[in-house]
Amino acid sequence: MYNEIFQGSKVILTQKQEVVCMVSHPLRLASTDCGAMSTILCTENSFHSSISKHISAVSQGDRALQAGNYDTAECIFAQALKVAIRDNDVCLQGLCLQGMGDVYIRRAINRASNRGRQVTKAAALYNAAMTWAPGDQHWKDVMVHRIKYVEKCFLVWVGRGRQCQVSLPYSNDLQHKARLKNIRKECKVLLQCTEMLCDFSTSGDPTKSSDVKNKEANWVEAVRSMFHTTAGRMKDFVRQLLAECRETLGQPPCTYAIIGLGSMAREEMTPYSDFEFAILLEEEAKEQHKKYFRNLTSLLHLKVINLGETILPSMAITSLNNFNSNDIEDNWLYDWKTPRGFAFDGAMPSACKTPLGREAVDGKPALELIMTPTEMASLQEKQALAKEDHEHLSEILSTVTWIEGDKRLVEDYQGRVDSATPNLVRKAVITLFHDANKYQKDINSIYKPGFQYDVKKEIYRFPTLTINNLGICFESKRNTPWEVIDALRDNKHISEMGAHNLSVAISIATLLRLQTYLAYGRQKEGVTTLPVLQPKEQKSGEQDLLHKLTSPALLMRFYQTNIPLQIFVYVSVMMSVPPALIKVHPKLVAQFLSEYGSSEESATDEGSIEVTLAGSPSLLENLMSLVKTLENPFRIKPLAFSQAQSGNGPSNGVGQNPQAHKNLHKETETASDPENQPEYVERIFQMTLFQYSLPGNVSELLGDEFYCNSDLLRGLIHFRLMNYKEAEPLLRIAYHKKPTRLLHCYLMTLQSLGKYAEALKVTEEFTELHQLSFDSCFSLAHLYIRIGQFQKARAACLKSLDTLEINFDAELWEILIKLQLADISTNLGEINRAKELAVEIEQMTFKTDEEQIKRQPLVILNIRFNLGILFSSLGQVVRAYSWLQKTIQMCNTIFGMNVAHHITASCFRELARIMNMCRDSDYNTALWYGDLSLKMIQNNLYSDNTYHPDVIKSLNVLFDIHWELDNNEQAVKIAEQALELAGKTIGINKTNLAQVYTNLGKVCSDTGSHSKAIWCHEEALRIDREHYHNKPSGNTAVSLEGLGIAYWKAGNYTMAFKHVQEALHMQEDHYGKDTPSPNTAESLRLLGFIKKDMGDHSEAVRYLERSLSMMTEVFGGRMTDRMVETIQTLQELGWMPK
């Protein structure tokens, strides 16, 4: 039989008249069971010529395969794949994946256990080989041949091979792809129609305007209908695949029903979602009946895999991703090439929500989801299951939807599940508690301006999980979140307006996920609200680009409900569930949230407040009455609270100080009676920690009816979205109400708008009214540096060191302070001290670990960036370049590739300056960096009425590059634009203004306007000397040098030599007389040229030799344009190299 199947499939290759490399070819698939199978052929085309070069890399694995050593062969191919990925060797990647596929099909042919899993893994590997290494048509034909061969072998094993001589052709798989593509097109049209119904950017307050509420309600219904339609389309698609499977395998031997789980059951499914499902069988079903449905599942899996959207990690191939190993090196493959889309739920231990379920591993028994209604419903009673399964399989199995088969089995199952409600409620309460703790930290993500969003983890999951669990708590017996909310409203658990706002939040969360998947054409969750530059503006692949949300206003509306919901759930659960979670009464949450009654308050002798909760007419009213009693119930000292702030907030406390938590707990216990109410005290302690981690009063973030429209919340959301212009007036109002919580956000907003003077005034006022803290001292130092008051900055830095508290991340903040001190030393001409600090800081930075990066990504990012700037200012360009490149990589991770963030823009600007200064032969790269920096700043911070100092900085760098390239016309335009903007820019640094005049002076010199050029350079020198209080500095040296060049070009060699020599002495004082520096080398070079024109050739040679020697050391022996020019001049003077 196998030989017959093979002979029919060989036609693909024989038609091409190509030679099959049989026994001698290292990549053939030999089998005593099925005869020879044609593989990669030795052809003369370029792709196969490339393959022939890699034969030796996989030949050892092929030999092990032929010898039947399958484990050895798989290991060899896997290790070769790891090397190929590291080297970005696409051809070798394809060969390794094909080799691994050969291993799995050979295992199956040799009657390995779990043949169904072996063949699906083989099919996935062959599909991956075709995707990862596109190759030519011949390569695709060979991979298609293998893919269909897998299916044919499988049909032989299940006993249907002779009845169906061959499986359906690959064209049938292509038809499946086309149908799925059409579903996605239809979904995109529905999405576009939905987006037109409500413009959230112009929407108002739904609690105050019926028109706004009605528009939002119509939009919600459209979203709800869209997801209902999409779920229906996907069910139809699955039914078609199942029909083909039944036609191939024959009719089922017993009554059955296919049920959908997860997002399909909740009608939140997208055309890219994973497929989670199970199979119900009649109560009389036998083991042989289950065998049929196992085969049905495997064949269906093959069809889904052949859609080409199943990523390899989801197949749990142990040599690539061993999820049962504790060694991280055993789970190493990340499939970034396969466009993840419609696929079976992953085979990872935490997933496996398919009929074949989980294999037996680590002492856990195998668990498949092919059961009778009685068997499957019994999972609700098995408490151990919730402990074993990360995703709480029993809860997932409580919400199902019919796909095909006998609906009576589904109804029977649902009835049995409903009878297990007490256990479901108990689990839902526990899950609600865990989710409340897990996601409450996401509230503080609002402190992370410009960070990219993960729409699934940060937006979609919390509201959908919460609504689902509340539905179980209140026994709504509904599937979709919209239906659950309707049930909560109908049963008077929430008000009409509360239900409306929750429906809007759920609709936004689900829509944003769908919108993002459709934009990428795959499951990919990263989105941004910042401008994303197109590929023509940056050298990166299109697949790296983040999706920019078309309507950031959706996020504003989402937060206005989601943040109150998060606070509500956290506090309500903390007040309802004992922390130990051992004996949780199933009705606790339901009683706390729904029973009618009143809240009574009574003050104890110690001044604390006890709350007796007899129920409340609505969820929100009950919570509000509780929160109002918690402003500071135990009169805890402010210091204890400040020490225990959340780790995601802006404070240096970062909530990582165990001692601070102990202090707070001690204060709490002292103020109350732990012996009488230990659980209550613990809950109050946790809630108080949570409350003080928030950026303001709870009442200003909670609002009413699950909707908050306070100045504080809107300001914080604009801050998160980096809409600083909109955030500033709102945060100003909120800051004056609660300055201790908002200083960081408000100051960052002011500085981002270039309002340094105002930011300084706010900080100084804060330090006068409040206890001196690390935050305020650090902010003062930063602002004093920005405005050039370096002595005051140093004093503030030293105070910040004194106030720095000991916690997990204290060393990071110490690094930042020392970076400030090094910056101050550089500006004050204390170069040796700056160098010492730079070395010390670099060593401290090398010691930072991954956990610190996760906890404090912005802190690490600022350290790397400022370290690069420090080394650049010290003339150590190689180190500067290295740290700035690390910063760019981190920016790409945090903000996203091509995203116009001001930190990324600053990095590109500094890289452009370094490239222009040090790598003369690579002006194009420097120009590309400079243009990119300017585009990012203009896209992000620059508008018709707002001018930012960073725009001037980028223009100055671009001027230097164009001037070096002799693009004088463009240089003039840039210089004039910079001068015009300088007069309108708030908070411009004086050194940047001096640079503008220097640039204008250069242009005037080149165009023959020598008097104007000298005036411009004198103005630049005046500004620098005034800024640095007549003390030597690197910028002053540059201005002196510019003035000397202007005199030189005007023919006044004496004045030229005087100013350039003064610049040289200042450079030597700044960097060190014997320290190689590109700036010092340039001054020496200019002095040599001036002396040559003065006729003093011996002195000219001396200066030029010193310059050449220094440039050779600076650039590591690489020849640059200026070095070539210097050598040519020396040769003109009769110089011979020593």
N, C-alpha and C positions, 0 to 999 in steps of 0.2 A: 504493500500500500504506500509506504513512504517513498519508494522509488518512483511509483506512478505519479505521486504528487509533485515530486521534484522535477521529473522530466517535463511535466506540463509547464512549470514555471521557468525552465531554462530558456524559453523562447526569447525573453527580454534581451538576453546577452548574445545568443547565437545570431539574431537578426543583425546585430552590429558587426558580425564577422570578427569578433575579438577572441583572443586566445585565453582560455581558462587555465589559470595556474593551479593545477590539481595538487598532486601529492607534494610537489616541491615548494609550492607557494606557502609562505609562513602564515598567511591570513585565511587559508581555506578552512571551511567547517566540515570536518570529516565525521562520519558516523557509520558504524556497522549496522545500525538500525535503518537509516534512511538514505544511505548512499551519499555520494558527493554532493556538496552544495556550492554553487559558484559564488565567488566573492570578489574582492577587489581585483581588477585586471591590470596587467602591465600594458598600458597604452602609452602613446607618445604625447598625449595632451598635457598641458602644463599642470593641471591639478594632480594627475596620476604620476607625473614626473616628480612632483613635490612629495607625494605619498611614498614613492620608492626610496626617498632619502630617509624616511622614518621607519622603514621595515625593521632595522636592527633594534630599534627602541622597544618594539613589541614582540620580537621573534621569540624571546625567552618565555613570555607568557603563552604564546601560541604552542610552543613545544610542551609546556606543562598541560595545556588543554588537550593536546593530542594524546598525551600519556594518561589522561583521566584524572590528573591532579587539579581538580576544579578550584579548590580553596587557594592553592598556590597560584594558579593562573589568575584568579580574580584579584589577589593581592598585588601581583605584578602589574596588571593593567591599571589598578587603582593608583598605585604609586607613580606609574608613568603619567597618568592623567593629572596628578597633582603637579608634577614637573611641567607638563604641557600648559597648565593653567598659569603657573608662575611665569613661564616664558612667553605667555600669550601665543602659543603655537597652535593655531586653529586646526591645522591638518592633523597633527598628532592627537589633539583632543578627540577628533572624530574617530580615528583609528582605535583609541583606547576604549571609547564608549562602545564601538562596534565589537571589540574583543570581549568586553564584559557581557554584552548581549549574547555573544556566542557561548560564553560560559553558562549563562542561565538556561539557554535553550538546550544545551547539552545535558545539564543536570536533569531537566524535565524529561528529555528523551531517555535517559537512563533510569527512569522511574523513581526520581527523588520524591520525598514526601511533599505535600502541599504543591502539587503540580500547578494548580491554578495561580498561586502566588509567583511561582517561578516563571511562568509564561508571561504574566503581566509585567514583571520586572524586565524580562527580555524585550518585550514590546516597547516599554518606556525608554530603555537604553537605546534601542534602534531609532526611535523617534527623536531622542535627544541628539544622537549622532548626526541626524539629518538637519537638525536645527542649529546645533553648535558649529558644524562645519558644512556650510551650504554647498560648497564644491560646484560641480557641473551637473548636467542632466544625467550623465552616466552614474555618478555617485548617488544621486537621488533614486535612480532606477534600482540600483543594488540595495539600498536601504529599504525601499518599498517592497522589493522581493523578499527581504528578510522579515519585514513586518507581516506580510501576508502569509509567509511560511510558518510563522509562529501560530497564527490563527488556524492554519490547516492542520498542524500537528495537534493542537488542542482539540479540534473536532474529531480527529481520529481517536484520541484517547477517551473521549466521552461517548464513543460508539456511534457517531453520526457521520464519520468520514466517508463511508461508501455510499451512504444515501445522498450526501452533498459532496460530489466529487471534488469541488473546489469551493472555498468560501466566497462570499460576495467580493467582487473586484475592488481595487483601491478607489475606483471612481465613485463607489458608494460612500466611502469615507469622505471624499471630497464633497459629495452632495450634503452630507451631514454638516460639514464646515460651512457650506453655503447657506444652509437653513439657519444655523446659529448666527451667522453674520447678518442675515435678514432680520432676525429677532432683535439684534442689537441696533440695527438701523431704525426699526420701528420704535424701539425704546428711546433712542435719541430724539426722534420726532416728538414723542410724547413728552419728553423732558423739556424740549424747547417750547412746546405749547404751555406747559405748566409754568415755566419761568415768566411767561408774559402776563400771568394772571395777577401778580402782586409784586410791586416794586418796593422792597423793604427799605431802600435808601431814602425814600420819601414818605415812608409809612410813619404813623404816629403812635400814640399810646392806646392799645386796644382796650384798656380798662377805663378809658375816658371817652373814647369815640366809637360809636356803634358802626360807623362807616369803616373804620380801620379794622374792627373786629370782623365785620362781614367779609371784607376783602381777604383777610387772613383765613377765615373759615372756608371760603370758596377755594382758596389755594390749597388748604389742607385736604379738602375732598378730592381735588385733582391729583395731589400726590398719592393719596390713599388709593385712588382708582388706578393710577399708573402702576403701582406696585402689585395691586390685585391682578391687573392685566399681564404684567411681566411674569408673575408666578404662574399664571395660567398658561402662558406661552411656553415656559420652561417645562411645565408638566406635560404639555403636548409633545414637546421635543423628546422627553424621556420616554413617553408612551410609544413613539415611533421606533426608538431604539429597542425597546422591550419587545415590540411586535416582531421586529427582525430576528431577535434572539429566539423567540418562541417558534418562529417559522423554521429556523435552523435546527433547534433542539427538539422540536415536537411540542405538543400541548402539555401543560402542567399536569401532574398525576393526581393532584388534589386541589381542593378549594384554597385560595390564597388571596392576599391583598398586599400590595406594595404601598408603604406609607412613607411620606416625606417628613424629615425632621428639621430642626434648626431654622434657618432663615426662610426656607421654603414653607414650613409649617406656619411661621409667623407672618408670612407674606411681606418679608423684607428682602427677598431674594433679588439679586441683580443677574444679568446674563453672564456674569463672570464669577459667580459665587460657587463655592464647593458644594458638591451634592452629598447630602447626608440622608440616609434612608435605611429602612429595615423591612423585613418581610414577615407577615403574619400568616400562619397556616391553620387549617381547621384543627379542632381539638383531637381528632383521631389520626392525625398525620404520623407517619412512620419515619424511621431513619432514612430509608431509601427515597422518600419524598424530599427530605431535606437535601439529599445529594443532588437532585435535579436543580434545586434553587441555588445551591452553591455553584454549579456549573453555569446557571443562568447569570449569576452575579459576575463570574469571571469573564464570560463572553461579553456582557454589557460593559465591564471594565475595559476590555480590549478595545471596544468601539469608542469609548470615551477617551482612552489614551491616544487613539489614532486621530483625535481632533488636534493633537499637537500642543495641548495646553496644560499638560501634567508635569509639574516640576519634579526633578529627581528626588530631592529630599522627602517628598511626600510618599515615595515608594519604600522608604526605610531600608535601603540597601546597606547592609551592615558595614561593608568596606568603605562606604562613602559617608554614611550618616548612621552611626550606631547610637541610637537614642537611649539605650540601656546601659551605656558605659559612663562611668564617672570621669573619664579622661576626655577633656575638651578636644584633644587632638583626634579622637575617634569620630567626631562629628564635625567634619571640616568642609564639606562641599556646600557651596552656595550657588544655586542655579539662577544666574542673572540673565541667561540667554533665552531660556524658554519663556514665552509670553504666558504667564500664569493666568489661567481663566477657568472655564468650566471643567471640573475634574472631580473624581471621587474624593471624599474626605480623606486626609492623610492617614498613613498607616503608623504614625507615631503613637506611642503609648497613651498620650493625652488626647488623641483623636479617635480614629478607628470606628467612627459612627457609620458603618456600612454593614451589610448582612454578614460578611465574613469576619468582621470584628477584629478581635485582638488574639494574637498567637500566645500560647503559654510561654512565659518568660519570668525568670527570677522568682520562681515559686508561685507566681500567680497563674491560675488556671486560664485556659483559653476561654474566650467569651465571644460567641457569635450571635447576631441579631436575626436569626431565622427561628422563630418560636411561635408557639400557639399564644392566643391572647392571655391565657392563664399564666403561662411561663413568663411572658414579657411583663405582665402586670406585677408578677411576684418580685421583680427587681426593685419595685418601690418599697418593699418591705425589708430588703437586705441593707441594713445600715452600713455594713462594711464596704459596700460598693462605693458610697460617697467618699470614703477615705481612700479607696484605691484609685478612683478615677478623678483626674485633675479637673475635668470639665463637668463632673457630677452627671454621669450618664442617666441616672434615674430621673433627674429634673428635665433633661433634654427629651427623654422618652415620654414625659407627661404632656407634651404639646406635639401633636401629629396632624398630618393632613393626608387624605386619600389621594393616591395617584392612579392606581388601577387595581382591578380585582373585585372581590366581593366586599361591598361596603358594610355588610352586616358584621364581618369580622372586626372592622375598625370600630363600629359602634359598640360591639361587645367589649373590645379592649378599652375604649374610653370609659365605659361604664365601670369596669374593674379598677381603672386608675382613679376615678372619682371616689370610689369607696376607700381609697388609700389616702384621702385628703389630709388627715392629721399628720401623717409622716411627711407629706409634701409641704405642708405649712411649716413644720418644724425645720425642714431643710431650707425653705425659702427664707425663714428668719435668720438662720445661720449665714446663708449666702448674702443676704442683705447687709448683715453686720460686716462680713469680710469685704464686700464691695465698697461699703461706706468707708472703711479704713483704707482700702486699696486706692480708691479714687479721690479721697479728700485732698491728697497732696496735689492733684491736678488743678485745684483752685489756684494754687500759688504759681502755676505755669503762666499766670497772667503777668508775672514779673519778668518774663522772658521776651522782650521785644524783638520781633523779627524772626524768632525761631520758626522753623517749618513745622507744620502740623502733620500728625499721623491721623487721618480722618477716621480710621477704624478704632484706634486705641484711645485717642484723646477726645473724639467727638461722638462717635457712634455708640460705643460700648456702654458707657455708664447709663444714659437715659433709657436705652432699650432693655438692659438687664434689670434696672430698677423697676421699670413699669411692669415687666414680666413677673418679677418677684412680688411686687405689691398685688398684682392680680392673683397670684397663688395665695398670698396671705389673706386676702379678702374673698377667696374662693369664687372668683369671677367666672371660671370655666370658659374663658375666651382665648382665642389664639393670637390674633394680631394685636399690636400695642394700641391701635386706635380703638379696637373693640374693648380692650381692658379698660382704657380710660373712660369710654362710654359707660361701662358697667360700674366703675367707681363713682361716676357722676350720678347714674340712675339710682344707686343704692345710698346716695347722700354722703358718701365718704369724702368727696371733694365737691366743690361748688361748680357751677356752670362755667364761670370765668377761669377757675383753676384747671378744669378739664380742657378748655380752649387753649390755654397757654402750654399745657403739657403736650397737647396734640401738635401745636406749632413746633415745639422743640423736637419732638420725635420725627416730624416730617422733615425738618431741616437736617437732622442727623442722618436720616436714611437717604435723603436726596443728595447731600454732599458726597456721601460714599459712592452712590451711583454715578453722579456727575464726574467724580474723579476717575473711576474705573473706565467710563466711556471716553474720557479725555485721553487716557493712556492706552486704551485698547487692551487692558490687562488688569490684573489685581495688583495695584501699586498705590500706596496710601499717602505718600508725601505730597503736600500742597503748601502753597505760600500765598500771602496777600501782597507781597512786594513785587515790583516789576521783575520780569524774567527776560534777560537779553536773548535774542535769537542766535542760532548757531553762527550766522554770518558775522556776529559781533564777538564771538568767542570760539576758540578752537576746542570744541567738545562734541561728542556724539549727541544726537537728538534724544537718545534714550536716557541721557543723564539729566535732561531738563525737567524741572519741577513744573507741575501744573499750577497756574495762577488762578485763584478763585475769581470767577467773573463778577461776583457780588459779595465783597467783604461785609456788606450790610447784613447778610444772612448770619454771619458769625456774631454780630452785635445782638441781633434778635435772639439767637440761640443762647448766648451767655446770659441774657436778661432773664431767662427762665432756668437754664441749667445750673447756674451758680446758686440761686435760691433753693433749687431742688437738692443739690449736693449738700448744702448746709442743713437743710431740713432733714434729709435722710440720716446724715451723720449724727446730729443731735438727738433726733427721735429714737434712733436705734441705741445710742449710748445710754439714753434714759430708760430704755425698755428691756435691754438684754444684759444679763449678768456677764461680766467680762470673761469668766471661765468658760462659758458656752457649754457647760456639761449638762445641766438640767434646765433646758429652755422650754418653758411652757409654750405650746404651739399657738396659743391665742394672745400672747403678750403684746405683740405689735398691733394686732387687730383691736385689742381692747384699748391700748394707749391712743390709737389714732382715731377710732370710730365711735366709741361710746359717748353718749351725751352726758353732760355734767358741767362742772366748773372747776377751775383751778383755785386753790386756796394757798395763801402765803402766810407764813408766820415767822417772826424774827426770834432767834434764840438769844440767850443772854450774851453770847459772844459776838452777836451782831451778824451772824450768818443767816441765811434764808433757807428754810425748808419748803419744799414744794410738794403738795399733796395733789396728785393727778387723779381726779375722779372722772376724767373723760373730757371731751370737747366736741362741739358741733362740727368741726372740720379739721382736717389735717393741719392746715396752716395756722388757724387760730390757736390750736393747742400748742403748737411749736412757738408761736410768738409770745404767748403768755409765759412759757418756760424761759425763753431767751432773755426776756426783760428782767428776769430775776438773777441773771448770771453775769452782770456787768463786772462785778468783783465780789462774789459772794462771801469770801473768807478774808477779805481785807489783806490780800497777799501783797507783799512789798513789790514795787515796780521792778526792782533789780532782779528779783527771782523770775519775773515774767520775761524781762529782756534777755535773760540768759537762756531761756528755754524756747526761743522762737523757732519757727519751722525752718528746716533746712533749705526750703525752696524760696525763702524770702530773700530780701536784699540785705538783711543785716548780717554782720559778721558772726553773730551768734550761731547761725546756721543750724540750730536745733540739734547739733550733734554732741552736745556736752552732757554726758551722763550725770556729772555732779550738779549741773544746773537743774536737771530733772529731779534729782534727789532733794535739792533745796526746796523746789516748788512743792514736791510731795510732802516734805516735812512741814512746810508752812501750812499746807492744806490740812494735814492731820492735826496740827496744833490748834487750828481754828475750829475744828469739829470734833466729834467723838467717834473715832474709828471703831471702837468696840461695839457701839450701838448700831452703826450703819456703814460697815466697811465697803460694801458694794456701791453704795450711793456715793461715798467719798471718792472711791476710785473713778467712778463715772464722771463726777464733777471735776476731778483732777484732769482727766483726759479731755473733757470738753473745754476746760479753761485753757489748756495748752493749745487746743485747736482754735479757740476764739482769738488767742493772742498771736496766732500765726497769720490771722487774716489782716488785710491792709487797712481795715477800719472797723467801726462798730458793726456788729452783726446786723443791727436794725437797718443799716444803710446798704447792706448787701442782700438782705432777705426780701424786703418789699412785702407785697401782699398778693395773694392769689397766684403764687408761683411766678411773679413778674416783678422785676425791680428796674426802676428807671431813674435811680439816684444819680446825682452828679459824680459821686465817687465811682460807682460801677461803670458808668459810661466813660469817664475819664480813664479808668484802668483798662477798659477794653480798647480804647483808642491808643493807649500806651502800648498794649500788646501788639496791636496792628501797626505800630510805628506811625500813626497819624498824629504826630506831635503837635501840629498846629491846632487840631481839634481838642487834643488832650489837655493842653496847657491851661486854658481858662477853667475847665472843669476840675482839674487837679488842684488849681490854686484855691478854689472854693473849699474843696474837701480837705486840703492841707491845713487851712486855718482852723478847721474843725478838729482835726486829729493829726497834729504835726509829727507826733512821735512815730506814727505808722507810715507816713507817706513821704518823708524827707527824701529817701533814695529816688523814688519814682518822679517826684516833682523836680528835683535837681537834674536828673538825667534828661528830663523833657526840656528844661530850660537850656541846658548845654547843647542838646541836639539841635536846638533852634538858634544856637550861637549867642544866647543871652547870658554871657558869662558874668557880666557885672551884676545883673539881677540875681543870678544863682549865688554869687558871692554874698550879696546883701542878705538873702534868705538864710544862708548858712551861718553868717555872723550873728544874725538875730536869734537863730535857733540856739547857738552856743551860749548866748547871754541868758536865755530863759530856761534852759534845760541843763541837766547834768552833763558834763563833758563826756562824750562817748567816742569810741573808735570811729564810728561812721562819720560823725560830724568833723572830727579832726582830719580824717582821710580826705573827705570832700573839700575841706578848706585847703589842704595842701595841694590837691589837684587844681583847684581854681586859682590859687596864687601862682602856680606854675604857668597856667594858661595866660595870665595877664602880666607875667614877667616879674612878680614880686617874690624873688627867690629866697630871700632871707626869712620872710614870713612863712614861705612854703616849708623851709627846713624846720622851723620851729614847730609847725603843725605836724610834720612827719614824726618828729621826736615825741610829741605828745601822743600821737596815734600809737606809737610803739608802747608807750607807757600804759595806754588804756586797752591794749590788745589782750583779749581773754584767751585762756588756754582751752582749746577744743581741738577736734579732729583736724580742722583745716586751718589752724592758726599759722602754720608755716607758709601756707599759700598767701595769706594776707601780709605776712612778714616779707615775703618776696616782693609783693606789690609796693610796700612801703620803701623797700630798699631800691626798687626801680625808680621811685620818685626821687629818692636821695641821689641816685646816680645821675638822673636827669638834671637835678639842681646843680650838682658838681660840674657837669659838662657845661652848663650855661654860665657858671661862675668861673670857668677856666681851670677848675681843679681836676685836671685830666687824670693824674695819677690815682687820685681817690676814686674817680669814676671807673677807671680800669680795674682797680681792686674790687669794687662792688660788682662790676660786670662778671668777673671770673667767679666770685662767690655766688652770685645769683644764678649763673648758668649751672653750677654744680648743684645748687638746691633744686633747680627746675628739673634736672635729670632724675631726681629722686621721686618726682610725682608719679602716682600710680593710677591705674584705670578707675579705681573706685573714686578717687578725688576728681577725675575728669567727669565721671557721671554725676557726682554731687554738685560740683562747681564748674560747669563747662565755660561759663562766661569769664570766670576768674582765670582759668587756665588759658583761655583764648587771649585775654588781655596781657597776661604774663608773656606769652610767646611773641605777641605783636610788639610789645614795648621792649622786649629784649632784642628783637631785630632792629628796632629804631635806635636803641642804645649802641649796639655794635656798629651800626651805620654811621652814627655821629662820631664814633671813635675811629672811623676809617677802616674798621675790620670788616670789609665788604663780604668776604666769604662766609663768615659766621652770620652776618646780617642776612645774607641771601638765604642761608639754610633755615634760619628761624622764621623768616617771612614766608617761605614755601610751606613750612609746617603749619603756619597760621592759615594760609590759604586752604590747605587740605582740611583743617578743622572747620573753617568757615563753610566749606562745601558740605561737610557732614551736618553741621548745625543749621545753617540757613538754606543750603541747597546750591547746586551748581548753577552758575549764571544768574543767581539772585542778587539784585542790586541792594546790598546791605552796606552801610557806611564803613564797617570794619573791613569788609572785603575790598571795598573801594580804596581805603587807605593803604591796604597791603599792596594792591596793584600800583598805586601811585609811587610808593617807596621803591618797589621793584623796578619801576620805570626809571626812577632817578638813579638807582644803583647801576642798572644796565647801561644807561647813557654815560655815567661817570666812569665805569670800569671796563665795559666791554664794547669798545668803540666799533668793532666790526659787526655788531648786532643791533644796529639802530632800529631795524624793523620790529624786532621783539620789544624794544624799549617803547617805540611808538605805539605798538599794539597794547601794551600794558597801560600806557598813559591815556590813550583813547578810552579804554575800558573803564578806567577809574573815573574819568569825567562823565561818561555815559551813566555809570551807576549812581553817581552823586546827583546828577541832573534828574534822573528818573525817580530818585528816592527823596531828595531833600530840597530840590530847587523848583520854585514856582515863580509866577510873574511878580509877586509882591514880596517874596522871601529870598534873601541872599545868604548863603552860608560860606563861612571862611574856607571850608574844604574845596569849594569851587575855585577859589583863587589859587590854592595850593596846586591843584591839578593843572590849571592853566599855566602856572609858572613852570611846572615840570615839562609840559608839552612844548612850551616856548623853547626851553633849553634843547630839547631833542630836534625840533625843526631848525633851530639856529645852527646846531652842529651839522645838520644835513644841508646847510646853505639854502634852506627854503625860506628866504628872507621875507617874501611877500606874506606867507602864512604866519611867520613869526611876528610880523608887525601887527597883523590882525589879532593874534592872540594877546599880544602885549597891550594893545589898545582896549581890547575887551576886558582884560584883567583890571586895568586902571579904572575903567568906567564902573565896573562892578565893585571895586574896592571902596569907592565913595558911597556906595549904597549898602554895603555889607555890615551887619551888626556884629560886633565882637571880633573884628578881624585882628589877628595877631600882628604886631608892628613889624616883626621879622618878615612876614609875608608881604606886607606893604613895601618894605625895603627891597624885597626881591623883585617886585613889579617895576620899581624905578630902575633897578639894575638891568632888567631885561630891556626896558625902553632905551637905556643908555647904550646897550650893545647894538640895538637896531640903528640908533642915530649914528654911531661910529661907522657902521658898515655902509650907511648911505651918505657919508661925508658931512653930516651935521655935527661937527666935533664940539662946538661950543655947547649945544644942547645936550650932547652926550655927557660931557664933563659935568654939566649942571645936574643931570639925572643921577649920575653916580655919587656926586657930592650929597645930594638929597638922601640917597640910600644910606650913605655912610653916616650922615647926621642922625637918621632914624635909629640905626643900629647902635651908635654910641650912646644915644639918649636911652635906648631900651636897656642896654647892658651897663648903664651908669659909668661909661668911659673905661670899663674893664675889658681886657682881651677876651675875644670869643671867636668861635669858628665863623659865624655869620659876619662879624665885623671884618675878619680877614678876607672873606669873599668880596665884600664891598670895597675894601682897599685895593684888592687885586683888580676889580672891575674898573676902578678909577685910574689905576696905573695903566691898564690896557687902553683906556680912552685917551690918556695923554700920549701913549706910545703911537697910536694911530694918527694922532694930531701932529706928530713929529716932535713933541716935547719929551726927548728921551730922559733928560735929567729928572723931571717930575715923575715920569713913568717909573724909572728905576727906584726912586725914593719910595713910592707908594707900594710897589710890588715887593720891595725888600722889607718894608714894614709888615706887609702881609705874611711874608715868609717867616719872619721872626715870631709873629703871632701864631702861625701854624705850628712852628716848632715848639713853642711854649704849650700850645693846645694839645698836640699829639705826642710830643716828645721829639727831641732833636734827632735822635737816631732811630726813631720808629717809622717804618715805611707807611706812607699814607698817600693816596692818590692826590689829595689837595696840596700836600707839601711838594710832591713830585711836579705838579703843574706849576706851582710858583717858581720852582727852580728852573723849569723849562722856559718860562716866560722871561726870567732874568737872563738866561742864556741868549735868547733871541734879541733882547734889548741891548745887551752888551755887544752882540755881533753888529747890530746897526750902529752902535756908538763907535765901532772900530776896534774895540778891545777884544780881540779874538782869543787870547789866552784865557781871559776870565770867562768868555762865552763857553769855551770848551769845558772849563772846570764846572760851571753850573749845569751844562747839558749832560756831562758824564754822571754827575750826582743824580740828576733827574732820571736818566736812563737806568742807572743801577737800582734806584728805588722803584721805578715802574716794573722792572723785571721781577723784583721781589714781590711786589703787590699782586701782579697778575700771574704769578707762578710760572714765569718763563714763556707764557703765551704772547705772541707778537700782536700788538694792537696798532691801529692807524697812527696814533700819536708817537708811539715808539719808532715806527718806520720814518715818520717825518723828522724825529730827533736825530736818528742815525744819518739820514740824508744831509741834514744841516751840518752835523759833525764832519761828514766826509767832505763837504764843501770847504770846511775850515782846515782840511788836511789831516784830520784825525784818523788814526789807525787803531782798530780794536786791539786790546792787550791780550 
